[in-house]
Structure formats: structure tokens, C-alpha cells
Amino acid sequence: MPGQPLNLEKSMAFHTETAPHHGPDAEPATARKKTPFYARLGVQIVVGIVLGITLGFVAPKLAVDMKVLGDIFLRLIKMIVAPLVFLNVVLGIVAAGDLKNVGRIGLRALIYFEVVSTIALMLSMVIANLSGVGMGMHLTQSPEAAAAAHAQYGKAGAVSVEHFLLTLFPDNFVGAFANGSLLQVLVISIGFGAAVLMLNQDQRVSVEHALSRMSDCFFKFVDVIMKFAPLGAFGSIAFAIGSSGMNAVISLGYLLIVMYLSLAFFVIVVLGIVLRLYGFNVFRFLRYFKEEIFLLFATASSESALPRLFEKLERLGCSRQSTGLVLPTGYAFNLDGTAVYMSLCVMFIANAYGVPLDLHQQLGLLVIMLITSKGAATVSGGTFIVFAATVTASGMLPIEGLPILFGINRFTSQAVSICNAMGNSVATLVIARSTGEFDESAARSEYQRVFGVAPGKVI
């Protein structure tokens, strides 16, 4: 907790034993050569974004054809996310040494997730009411359009506790990985990690060593995939601008502005306060993850930065145990950006169609969204399909408003994915520090290496 003395000896020893051996940072500082600015991944991604935007306006038809580059990159990322999550969760459980320690970290993480997600939902609902998003559109719902929309989006299905619980448990080990169902992969990982802890000492050491080497190999694979990030950024942005243009989003521009400002407020103010309580500066924190933020903005996918977040959070002092448990779990249970998106879009549809929602109804929607937002990582189509499920499950809102919001889904996803990723990175730091699984000296050394100056009292 804030102000709690850190067991630096324990956490430094753990970090030394479990620090990843992959990547250029494993080499001695004297052996590293200064990378030219044009060879840096962040610079290349920014160049890809700028070129994509330019092509989108200059040659829209050609820009639309560039979508394949972004799709290929996202496929490569999604291909590696499930095994990477599995390996890191299992290694995090094994590193804990016993299931009691796993439960200690997991319980704190889940409490944190629920508190922060609720704050995100309530804050954005208040902003939606004050800003009046959707008012003035005066849309009407026709029975024919309602029936067509239900036929298209009804497959999202009403969300119930029973259905949600069933989606947690896979009926096929390989199928959970093949379908990219993150919640099911987490369940498999927790069970497998518990099984490894039940082995005798010699067997456990052998399995842990094998899994650790596999994890190192997958991170090397990530390094290879990230070489294609600038091309993926170029293709994704070019398609978004070329296919939509400014005219297509002008009627929803106000919603976009409110959403971006709300997400920025949540990251800088709400998460900033949380970081400050635990000894971190939010602006320095965001600068540290600037390459991942550019990537998230370009790909509009929270998964795209997950492999890099694993690496950077460990370098920043979080133990493999805390990183392996909290970060992937947060991607299923702590989607702060998704919570903000859902609250604003619910009120947008209600206002656009003139559907009055009193306080009791809005609180009911908040409860529904607390459940459905947890499934955003398990449903094909991501945030928008989960939002469609929420609208369908509520029974209060016209589902024909969904295609309208789908038109700007690309632009909203860019900011939502950044908020989701940064929210889970903050959660990992908070849980690591509050459970004594954080190496402050490693964090200070990493900041000094990255920024060139030693941090003060606040890291």
C-alpha cells in the first residue's frame, strides 16, 4: 500500500532470478551502440502513421487497399498473444511458490479491477449526461429497421451470469488457444500453473526451466514480428482515413471529442492520482510507454502492445510473478477504456433516439456493463460487439443505433485501446508494489537509462 516499506532485498533477488534474458537490454551497457533515430521503432511507427494519413486524403481508393498490411500485422500479434499469456501466467504462478501467494496477489488485483472499472463507468456516465452526446439528432426507430438490426446483432445474445460463467471454461484445450479466447486461456493457465506447483521439486524445476526457455523464445519471436509494426501502422491508418474520410464522421465528431477528452481525463487524472499514491509520475510513465502508445493508436487493438508491455514492466521493476498474473488478467477484467466507451455510447443512443433514462435505469445499465465489459477480450469483434450485447441485453435502447456507431468504431478503438493498455500497466505496478513484488532500484535504473537523468523522490 502507499507508504508501505518495500522488501527490496526480496524483490531485487526475485527480479534478478527471473529477469528476462531476451532483447538487446540483456547486453552490458558498454556493448550497446547508440541506435540512430531513424532506426528506432517509435520513430518508424510515427512515420508510418503520417504516411498513412497522407495517403488516406490524397488517394483514398489506394489507401483502402492498404488495409491488408494492418490486417496481417494484427494477425501476427493475435497469433502470439494466447501462448504468451499462457506462459507468463503459468510462470507467474510457479514463481509465487504456493497457491496461497497466488491468491494473495489475485485477490488484490480483482478488487482493484472492480473499483477502477466502476469509477470509469460512473465517471463517463456523468460526463455523458452533462455533455448531452447524441442530442439534436432526433432519430426515430422503425419496426422494420429494428427487426433488421436484431437479426444482425441479436447473435451477440443477452448476457446472463450463467452464460458468462460458461464462457470462462473451455471444452477443448487447444480450442481456447485457436479461438483466441483470453478468459479461457487464463483459466487453463491458472489450472496448469497449480498443477505444476503440485509436482515434486525436481519435476517442478524441470518444467519451470522448459517454460522459461519457451517464454524467452516467444519474446524473440515478438521482436521479429515488431519489425513489421511500421507497415501495420501505415496500412491501418491509411484504411481508416481512406474509407471514412472527414464527411463520414462529422455528425459524430462531438461524440469523438467528448470520448477522447474523457479517456484522456481518466488516464491523466484518475490513473495519475493512483500512480502518484504509489510513487510514480504519470507523465514520465506515459513517456516510458510512448512506443506502445503509438502502436496502439495505429492498430486500434489492445492486444498489439501486450507482448511489449510484459517486457517493459519487468524491466521497470515488476516481478515476473506479478506481471504474469496481473497484466493478462487485467486484459479480461480491467478494460477501463471499454468502460468509458460503453457509458458514452449508451447515452448517445438514448439521446439520439429520444429515449429517457432515469437514475434507476442508468444504474441498471451500469450493472449490465460491469458484467459485459469483462467479456470484451473473449468476443470476436472486441469492444463494439460487446457493446452490441449490452444494448441488446438492456432492452431499453433501440439496437438500430448500433450501425451508426460502427461507422466511427475505428476512431474510438484507437483511444480505447490506449486507455485499456495503460490502465492494466498501472494496475500491474500498483499490485506489484503493494505486494512487495517490486524492485524500486531497478525502476530507477531503467528510468535513468531511458531518460538520461536519475528520477527524484517520485519515479
C-alpha positions as CSV (number, residue, x, y, z in Angstrom):
1,M,0.0,0.0,0.0
2,P,1.1,3.7,-0.3
3,G,3.9,4.4,2.1
4,Q,4.5,0.7,2.9
5,P,8.2,-0.1,3.2
6,L,9.4,-2.2,0.4
7,N,11.2,-5.5,0.9
8,L,13.8,-4.5,-1.6
9,E,16.1,-7.4,-0.8
10,K,13.4,-10.0,-1.5
11,S,12.1,-8.2,-4.6
12,M,15.6,-7.5,-6.0
13,A,16.5,-11.1,-5.6
14,F,13.4,-12.2,-7.4
15,H,13.9,-9.8,-10.2
16,T,17.5,-10.9,-10.6
17,E,16.4,-14.6,-10.8
18,T,13.5,-14.0,-13.2
19,A,14.6,-11.1,-15.3
20,P,14.1,-11.9,-19.0
21,H,17.3,-12.7,-20.9
22,H,15.9,-11.7,-24.2
23,G,16.3,-8.5,-26.2
24,P,19.2,-6.0,-26.5
25,D,18.9,-4.8,-23.0
26,A,20.3,-8.1,-21.7
27,E,23.7,-6.9,-23.0
28,P,26.1,-4.9,-21.0
29,A,25.7,-1.2,-21.4
30,T,29.2,-0.9,-22.8
31,A,28.4,-3.3,-25.5
32,R,25.4,-1.5,-26.8
33,K,25.7,1.0,-29.6
34,K,23.6,4.1,-29.8
35,T,20.7,3.4,-32.2
36,P,20.2,6.0,-35.0
37,F,16.9,7.9,-34.5
38,Y,15.6,6.7,-37.8
39,A,16.1,3.0,-36.8
40,R,14.1,3.4,-33.6
41,L,10.7,1.6,-33.6
42,G,8.8,4.6,-32.2
43,V,10.1,6.9,-35.0
44,Q,9.3,4.3,-37.7
45,I,5.7,3.9,-36.4
46,V,5.2,7.7,-36.3
47,V,6.4,7.9,-39.9
48,G,4.1,5.1,-40.9
49,I,1.1,6.9,-39.3
50,V,1.9,10.2,-41.0
51,L,2.3,8.5,-44.4
52,G,-0.9,6.6,-43.9
53,I,-2.9,9.7,-43.0
54,T,-1.4,11.5,-46.1
55,L,-2.3,8.6,-48.4
56,G,-5.8,8.4,-47.0
57,F,-6.5,12.0,-48.0
58,V,-4.5,12.1,-51.3
59,A,-5.6,8.7,-52.7
60,P,-8.5,7.3,-50.7
61,K,-9.1,4.3,-53.0
62,L,-5.4,3.2,-52.9
63,A,-5.4,3.8,-49.1
64,V,-8.3,1.4,-48.6
65,D,-6.3,-1.3,-50.3
66,M,-3.6,-0.9,-47.7
67,K,-5.9,-2.4,-45.1
68,V,-4.3,-5.8,-45.8
69,L,-1.0,-4.6,-44.2
70,G,-2.7,-3.7,-41.0
71,D,-4.7,-7.0,-41.0
72,I,-1.5,-9.0,-41.5
73,F,0.2,-7.3,-38.6
74,L,-2.8,-7.8,-36.3
75,R,-3.0,-11.5,-37.3
76,L,0.7,-11.9,-36.3
77,I,0.1,-10.2,-33.0
78,K,-3.1,-12.2,-32.2
79,M,-1.2,-15.4,-33.1
80,I,1.3,-14.9,-30.3
81,V,-0.9,-13.4,-27.6
82,A,-2.5,-16.6,-26.3
83,P,0.7,-18.7,-25.9
84,L,2.5,-15.6,-24.4
85,V,-0.3,-15.1,-21.8
86,F,-0.3,-18.8,-21.0
87,L,3.4,-19.0,-20.4
88,N,3.6,-15.8,-18.4
89,V,0.6,-16.7,-16.2
90,V,2.0,-20.2,-15.5
91,L,5.5,-18.8,-14.8
92,G,3.9,-16.2,-12.5
93,I,2.1,-18.8,-10.5
94,V,5.2,-21.1,-10.3
95,A,7.3,-18.1,-9.2
96,A,4.9,-17.5,-6.4
97,G,5.9,-20.8,-4.9
98,D,2.5,-21.7,-3.4
99,L,-1.2,-21.2,-4.2
100,K,-1.7,-19.0,-1.1
101,N,0.7,-16.4,-2.6
102,V,-1.1,-16.6,-5.9
103,G,-4.4,-16.0,-4.2
104,R,-3.0,-13.0,-2.3
105,I,-1.9,-11.3,-5.5
106,G,-5.0,-12.3,-7.4
107,L,-7.5,-11.1,-4.8
108,R,-5.9,-7.7,-4.6
109,A,-5.9,-7.5,-8.3
110,L,-9.5,-8.4,-8.7
111,I,-10.6,-5.8,-6.0
112,Y,-8.5,-3.2,-7.8
113,F,-10.0,-4.1,-11.1
114,E,-13.6,-3.8,-9.9
115,V,-13.1,-0.5,-8.1
116,V,-11.3,1.2,-11.0
117,S,-13.7,-0.2,-13.6
118,T,-16.7,1.1,-11.6
119,I,-15.1,4.5,-11.3
120,A,-14.6,4.6,-15.1
121,L,-18.2,3.6,-15.8
122,M,-19.7,6.1,-13.3
123,L,-17.4,9.0,-14.3
124,S,-18.1,8.5,-18.0
125,M,-21.9,8.2,-17.4
126,V,-21.8,11.6,-15.5
127,I,-19.8,13.1,-18.4
128,A,-22.3,11.7,-20.9
129,N,-25.2,13.3,-19.1
130,L,-23.5,16.6,-18.7
131,S,-22.2,16.8,-22.3
132,G,-25.5,15.7,-23.9
133,V,-23.9,13.5,-26.5
134,G,-26.4,12.4,-29.2
135,M,-28.9,15.2,-28.5
136,G,-30.2,17.0,-31.6
137,M,-30.0,14.0,-33.9
138,H,-33.8,13.3,-33.5
139,L,-33.6,9.8,-34.9
140,T,-36.7,7.6,-34.9
141,Q,-36.9,3.8,-34.7
142,S,-39.0,2.0,-37.3
143,P,-40.2,-1.6,-36.7
144,E,-38.6,-2.8,-39.9
145,A,-35.2,-1.3,-39.0
146,A,-35.5,-2.7,-35.5
147,A,-36.2,-6.2,-36.9
148,A,-33.2,-6.0,-39.3
149,A,-30.9,-4.8,-36.6
150,H,-32.0,-7.5,-34.3
151,A,-31.3,-10.1,-37.0
152,Q,-27.8,-8.8,-37.5
153,Y,-26.7,-8.1,-33.9
154,G,-29.0,-10.4,-32.0
155,K,-26.4,-13.1,-32.2
156,A,-24.5,-11.2,-29.6
157,G,-27.2,-12.5,-27.3
158,A,-28.5,-11.4,-23.9
159,V,-25.9,-11.5,-21.2
160,S,-26.6,-13.6,-18.1
161,V,-24.5,-14.7,-15.2
162,E,-24.9,-18.3,-16.3
163,H,-23.8,-17.6,-19.9
164,F,-20.8,-15.5,-18.6
165,L,-19.7,-18.4,-16.3
166,L,-19.9,-20.9,-19.1
167,T,-17.7,-18.8,-21.4
168,L,-15.0,-19.0,-18.7
169,F,-14.4,-22.7,-19.0
170,P,-13.2,-24.2,-22.3
171,D,-14.4,-27.6,-23.5
172,N,-11.2,-28.0,-25.6
173,F,-7.6,-27.2,-24.5
174,V,-6.4,-26.4,-28.0
175,G,-9.7,-24.7,-29.0
176,A,-9.2,-21.9,-26.4
177,F,-5.9,-21.0,-28.0
178,A,-7.2,-21.4,-31.5
179,N,-10.2,-19.1,-30.9
180,G,-8.1,-16.6,-29.0
181,S,-10.4,-16.7,-26.0
182,L,-8.4,-14.9,-23.4
183,L,-10.6,-15.7,-20.4
184,Q,-10.5,-19.4,-21.3
185,V,-6.7,-19.3,-21.8
186,L,-6.4,-17.7,-18.3
187,V,-8.5,-20.5,-16.7
188,I,-6.3,-23.1,-18.4
189,S,-3.1,-21.2,-17.3
190,I,-4.2,-21.0,-13.7
191,G,-5.1,-24.7,-13.6
192,F,-1.9,-25.7,-15.3
193,G,0.2,-23.4,-13.0
194,A,-1.5,-25.0,-10.0
195,A,-0.7,-28.5,-11.4
196,V,3.0,-27.5,-11.8
197,L,3.1,-26.4,-8.1
198,M,1.9,-29.9,-7.1
199,L,4.8,-31.6,-8.7
200,N,7.8,-32.6,-6.6
201,Q,10.7,-30.2,-6.5
202,D,12.8,-31.9,-9.3
203,Q,9.9,-32.1,-11.7
204,R,8.8,-28.6,-11.0
205,V,12.3,-27.2,-11.7
206,S,12.5,-29.1,-15.0
207,V,9.1,-27.9,-16.1
208,E,9.7,-24.3,-15.0
209,H,13.1,-24.2,-16.8
210,A,11.4,-25.5,-20.0
211,L,8.6,-23.0,-19.8
212,S,11.0,-20.2,-19.1
213,R,13.1,-21.0,-22.2
214,M,9.9,-21.2,-24.3
215,S,8.9,-17.8,-23.0
216,D,12.3,-16.3,-24.0
217,C,11.9,-17.8,-27.4
218,F,8.4,-16.3,-27.8
219,F,9.7,-12.9,-26.8
220,K,12.4,-13.2,-29.5
221,F,9.5,-14.1,-31.9
222,V,7.8,-10.9,-30.7
223,D,11.0,-8.9,-31.7
224,V,10.7,-10.4,-35.2
225,I,7.0,-9.5,-35.5
226,M,7.6,-5.9,-34.3
227,K,9.8,-5.3,-37.3
228,F,6.5,-5.1,-39.2
229,A,4.8,-2.7,-36.9
230,P,5.5,0.4,-39.0
231,L,4.0,-1.3,-42.0
232,G,1.0,-2.4,-39.9
233,A,0.6,1.2,-38.6
234,F,0.7,2.6,-42.2
235,G,-1.9,0.2,-43.5
236,S,-4.3,0.6,-40.6
237,I,-4.3,4.4,-40.6
238,A,-4.4,4.6,-44.4
239,F,-7.5,2.4,-44.5
240,A,-9.3,4.3,-41.7
241,I,-8.8,7.7,-43.4
242,G,-9.4,6.4,-46.9
243,S,-12.6,4.5,-46.2
244,S,-14.3,7.0,-43.8
245,G,-12.9,10.5,-44.6
246,M,-14.0,13.6,-42.7
247,N,-17.5,13.8,-44.0
248,A,-18.4,10.3,-42.7
249,V,-17.6,11.2,-39.1
250,I,-18.6,14.9,-39.0
251,S,-22.0,14.1,-37.5
252,L,-20.4,12.1,-34.7
253,G,-17.5,14.4,-34.2
254,Y,-18.8,15.7,-31.0
255,L,-19.0,12.2,-29.6
256,L,-15.5,11.6,-30.6
257,I,-14.2,14.8,-29.0
258,V,-16.1,14.0,-25.7
259,M,-14.8,10.4,-25.7
260,Y,-11.2,11.4,-26.4
261,L,-11.3,14.0,-23.7
262,S,-13.0,11.6,-21.2
263,L,-10.4,8.9,-21.9
264,A,-7.5,11.4,-21.6
265,F,-9.0,12.7,-18.3
266,F,-9.3,9.2,-16.9
267,V,-5.7,8.3,-17.8
268,I,-4.1,11.6,-16.7
269,V,-6.2,12.5,-13.7
270,V,-7.7,9.2,-12.3
271,L,-4.7,6.9,-13.2
272,G,-2.4,9.8,-12.4
273,I,-3.7,10.0,-8.9
274,V,-3.3,6.3,-8.5
275,L,0.3,6.4,-9.8
276,R,1.1,9.3,-7.5
277,L,-0.1,7.4,-4.4
278,Y,2.4,4.7,-5.3
279,G,5.3,7.0,-6.1
280,F,5.1,7.4,-9.9
281,N,4.7,10.4,-12.1
282,V,2.0,9.8,-14.8
283,F,3.7,11.9,-17.5
284,R,7.0,10.1,-17.1
285,F,5.1,6.9,-17.0
286,L,3.4,7.7,-20.4
287,R,6.7,8.8,-21.9
288,Y,8.2,5.4,-21.0
289,F,5.5,3.6,-22.9
290,K,5.3,6.1,-25.8
291,E,6.3,3.5,-28.5
292,E,3.5,1.2,-27.3
293,I,1.0,4.1,-27.3
294,F,1.9,5.0,-30.9
295,L,1.4,1.3,-31.8
296,L,-1.9,1.1,-30.0
297,F,-3.2,4.3,-31.8
298,A,-2.2,2.9,-35.2
299,T,-3.6,-0.6,-34.8
300,A,-6.6,0.2,-32.6
301,S,-6.1,-3.1,-30.8
302,S,-5.2,-3.5,-27.1
303,E,-3.5,-6.8,-27.9
304,S,-0.9,-5.3,-30.2
305,A,1.2,-3.9,-27.3
306,L,0.7,-6.8,-24.8
307,P,3.9,-8.6,-25.6
308,R,6.0,-5.4,-25.3
309,L,4.2,-4.5,-22.0
310,F,5.3,-7.8,-20.5
311,E,8.9,-6.9,-21.3
312,K,8.9,-3.3,-20.2
313,L,7.0,-3.8,-16.9
314,E,9.6,-6.4,-15.9
315,R,12.4,-4.0,-16.7
316,L,10.6,-1.4,-14.7
317,G,10.9,-3.5,-11.6
318,C,7.7,-5.6,-11.5
319,S,8.4,-9.2,-10.8
320,R,7.6,-11.9,-13.4
321,Q,5.1,-13.3,-10.9
322,S,3.1,-10.0,-10.6
323,T,3.4,-9.2,-14.3
324,G,2.4,-12.7,-15.4
325,L,-0.6,-12.8,-13.2
326,V,-2.0,-9.2,-13.2
327,L,-1.4,-8.0,-16.8
328,P,-3.2,-10.7,-18.7
329,T,-5.9,-11.0,-16.1
330,G,-6.4,-7.2,-16.4
331,Y,-6.9,-7.6,-20.2
332,A,-10.0,-9.6,-19.3
333,F,-11.3,-7.9,-16.2
334,N,-9.9,-4.3,-16.2
335,L,-10.8,-2.7,-19.5
336,D,-11.1,0.9,-18.4
337,G,-11.2,2.3,-21.9
338,T,-14.0,-0.1,-22.8
339,A,-16.0,1.0,-19.7
340,V,-15.7,4.7,-20.8
341,Y,-16.7,3.9,-24.4
342,M,-19.8,1.9,-23.3
343,S,-21.2,4.5,-21.0
344,L,-20.8,7.3,-23.5
345,C,-22.3,5.3,-26.4
346,V,-25.2,4.1,-24.3
347,M,-26.2,7.6,-23.5
348,F,-25.5,8.7,-27.1
349,I,-28.1,6.2,-28.5
350,A,-30.6,7.1,-25.8
351,N,-30.3,10.8,-26.5
352,A,-30.2,10.3,-30.3
353,Y,-33.5,8.4,-30.3
354,G,-35.1,10.4,-27.5
355,V,-35.2,7.5,-25.0
356,P,-35.5,9.0,-21.5
357,L,-33.3,7.1,-18.9
358,D,-33.9,7.9,-15.2
359,L,-31.3,7.4,-12.5
360,H,-32.7,3.9,-11.7
361,Q,-32.4,2.8,-15.3
362,Q,-28.9,4.2,-15.7
363,L,-27.8,2.4,-12.6
364,G,-29.3,-0.8,-14.1
365,L,-27.3,-0.2,-17.2
366,L,-24.1,0.3,-15.2
367,V,-24.6,-3.2,-13.6
368,I,-25.1,-4.8,-17.0
369,M,-22.0,-3.0,-18.3
370,L,-19.9,-4.2,-15.3
371,I,-20.6,-7.8,-16.5
372,T,-20.5,-7.3,-20.3
373,S,-17.3,-5.3,-20.2
374,K,-15.5,-8.2,-18.7
375,G,-16.1,-10.2,-21.8
376,A,-14.6,-7.8,-24.3
377,A,-11.5,-9.9,-24.7
378,T,-13.5,-13.1,-25.3
379,V,-15.9,-12.0,-28.0
380,S,-14.9,-11.9,-31.7
381,G,-15.1,-8.3,-32.8
382,G,-14.0,-6.8,-29.5
383,T,-15.4,-3.7,-27.8
384,F,-18.1,-3.0,-30.4
385,I,-19.7,-6.5,-30.3
386,V,-19.7,-6.4,-26.5
387,F,-21.4,-3.0,-26.6
388,A,-24.0,-4.5,-29.0
389,A,-24.6,-7.3,-26.5
390,T,-25.1,-4.6,-23.8
391,V,-27.6,-2.7,-25.9
392,T,-29.5,-6.0,-26.7
393,A,-29.4,-7.2,-23.1
394,S,-30.7,-3.9,-21.7
395,G,-34.0,-4.0,-23.6
396,M,-34.1,-0.2,-23.1
397,L,-32.4,1.1,-26.2
398,P,-33.0,0.8,-30.0
399,I,-30.5,-1.6,-31.4
400,E,-30.7,0.1,-34.8
401,G,-28.4,2.8,-33.4
402,L,-25.5,0.3,-33.5
403,P,-24.6,0.6,-37.2
404,I,-24.3,4.4,-36.7
405,L,-21.7,4.0,-34.0
406,F,-20.0,1.3,-36.0
407,G,-19.1,3.9,-38.6
408,I,-16.7,5.5,-36.1
409,N,-15.6,2.3,-34.4
410,R,-12.1,2.6,-35.9
411,F,-11.5,6.0,-34.4
412,T,-13.0,5.2,-31.0
413,S,-11.0,2.0,-30.8
414,Q,-7.7,3.9,-31.1
415,A,-8.2,5.8,-27.9
416,V,-10.0,3.0,-26.1
417,S,-7.1,0.6,-26.7
418,I,-4.6,3.1,-25.3
419,C,-6.7,3.5,-22.1
420,N,-7.1,-0.2,-21.7
421,A,-3.4,-0.9,-22.1
422,M,-2.2,1.9,-19.8
423,G,-4.9,1.0,-17.2
424,N,-3.6,-2.5,-17.0
425,S,0.0,-1.4,-16.9
426,V,-0.8,0.9,-13.9
427,A,-2.7,-2.0,-12.3
428,T,0.4,-4.2,-12.6
429,L,2.6,-1.6,-11.0
430,V,0.2,-1.0,-8.2
431,I,-0.3,-4.6,-7.3
432,A,3.4,-5.4,-7.6
433,R,4.3,-2.5,-5.3
434,S,1.6,-3.2,-2.8
435,T,2.5,-6.9,-2.5
436,G,6.3,-6.4,-2.2
437,E,6.9,-7.8,-5.7
438,F,8.5,-4.5,-7.0
439,D,12.2,-3.6,-7.3
440,E,12.4,0.2,-6.9
441,S,16.2,0.2,-7.6
442,A,15.5,-1.5,-11.0
443,A,12.8,1.1,-11.8
444,R,15.2,4.0,-11.0
445,S,18.0,2.4,-13.1
446,E,15.6,1.8,-16.0
447,Y,14.3,5.4,-15.9
448,Q,17.8,6.7,-15.8
449,R,18.8,4.6,-18.8
450,V,15.7,5.7,-20.8
451,F,15.5,9.4,-19.8
452,G,19.2,10.0,-19.1
453,V,18.5,11.5,-15.7
454,A,18.1,10.0,-12.3
455,P,14.5,10.3,-11.0
456,G,13.8,12.2,-7.8
457,K,11.6,11.0,-5.0
458,V,8.8,10.3,-7.4
459,I,9.8,7.8,-10.1
